[in-house]
Amino acid sequence: MKHGTVSMDKAGRLVLPKAVRERLHLVPGAVLSIEVREDRVELRPVEQEPSLIKRDDWWVHLGRAAADFPVEEAVRRHREERLGRVSR
């Protein structure tokens, strides 16, 4: 499926069109694998485990969070929600 064209900047960077990012659910910090096949380049999202999941109503951090994911803020909000439920 063709989604238009992109230009490479002097540093070799490409900007993926918004429609492509949305279709593949790509967010900042997403990891892509790159493969050269004959006369083309293929990029594929790398499946990654989430760094923060909910288990039994508790948030569990499984590794390193994406650089722009506010872990401390998420924990603080969840703690406040839980305290609000307990104090009712």
Protein Blocks (a to p, Z undefined) as FASTA:
>chain_A
ZZbjadddfkopacddfklmmmnopaehiacddddehjaccddddddddfbdceehiacd
fbdcdfklcfklmmmmmmmmmmmmmmZZ
